[in-house]
């Protein structure tokens, strides 16, 4: 995803879109539409976090999700990470002391690298 001028921002936006869409997809599958919408409303109102900005603020998302659903948030985060790895064609790589935010940063870099090679 490179524009005519080779703009890295285009690749960055493409990676963020894939991450945000995957977060939405996983959460819809886990919670269903009504509960998912309630969680999003709480994230917007209490944490100023919109669904299309989760990829840019994974630490805020992780903190908000943990406060909303409790310790089970780790399972949701793991499902998101696994789904993202599958979508980019890689096997999940679990690392000790890695946070959700660390995985999102790593996955974004992998997507950007893949996209820069393809174009």
Number of C-alpha atoms within 10 A of each C-alpha: 20 17 11 6 6 12 11 15 13 15 22 17 16 18 22 22 16 17 26 19 16 19 22 18 14 18 21 15 10 13 14 12 12 10 13 17 14 12 18 20 16 17 19 14 11 10 14 11 20 16 15 15 16 21 24 17 14 19 16 18 22 19 13 21 21 16 11 14 12 11 11 11 17 16 10 20 23 16 17 23 23 17 20 24 18 12 14 13 9 13 12 14 10 11 9 6 7 9 16 18 18 14 23 24 14 12 20 22 15 16 22 23 13 14 18 14 9 9 9
